[in-house]
Amino acid sequence: MDFQKAYSPDNLRFLMEGLGMTLRLSATAIILSFILGCLLGVLRYARIPLLSRIVAMGIEIIRNLPLLLIIFFSKFGLAEFGINLSLFWAAILALTVFEGAMISEIVRGGLNSVEKGLVEAARSSGLSYIQTLRHVVVPIALRRMVPPIVSQFISLLKDTSLVVIISLAELTHNANIVMGQDINIVFPILILVAAIYFTVNYVLSLAARRLESKQV
């Protein structure tokens, strides 16, 4: 094992460029998947005839497909229909659709966890359905949803490593290129990449715990 060669300035710079792409990919996908997940979760909770069933069916289909397959579809499948996305936006589309479906179930579960008595009390006090949802149900549900949603965001960040399959230059992709230079630097690079993923995810976990403690 050659740690000195593995951690040369050029290799570290290349890995940091990959980390930058991983963070940009994660941040964009987290924002978009959260918006999509909230929208789909509320539609399922509202039980709108036909529409809620269609949404439920779509969510179940996405949740039961491997993310890797969705990444392939977003990059190569859509191209068959004349939709040629860049590597970055193909990865964003796949992550947003997959993680949005996961988050929608967390949102629906959080909304359903609000006691019916509170909802009935709000409605009997004169609040409309939308006002009850906005002022009573959503604030309570959001506090209960924080831990599972943050766990899903951490999973999303780790899932970004799968886009190596379409050659997007994120952290895992760049690590593969560096390791291909010399068999003696494989282990040091793996250790460094694992430490980077752990640090980023651990910071996210700590932020979530702090947010939870403020809400209690």
HELIX and SHEET records of a PDB file:
HELIX    1   1 PHE A    3  ALA A    6  1                                   4    
HELIX    2   2 PRO A    9  ALA A   46  1                                  38    
HELIX    3   3 LEU A   51  ARG A   63  1                                  13    
HELIX    4   4 LEU A   67  PHE A   72  1                                   6    
HELIX    5   5 PHE A   73  GLY A   77  3                                   5    
HELIX    6   6 LEU A   78  PHE A   81  5                                   4    
HELIX    7   7 LEU A   87  ASN A  112  1                                  26    
HELIX    8   8 LYS A  116  SER A  124  1                                   9    
HELIX    9   9 TYR A  129  THR A  132  1                                   4    
HELIX   10  10 LEU A  133  VAL A  137  3                                   5    
HELIX   11  11 VAL A  138  ASP A  159  1                                  22    
HELIX   12  12 THR A  160  ILE A  166  5                                   7    
HELIX   13  13 LEU A  171  MET A  179  1                                   9    
HELIX   14  14 ILE A  183  ILE A  185  5                                   3    
HELIX   15  15 VAL A  186  GLN A  215  1                                  30    
END                                                                             
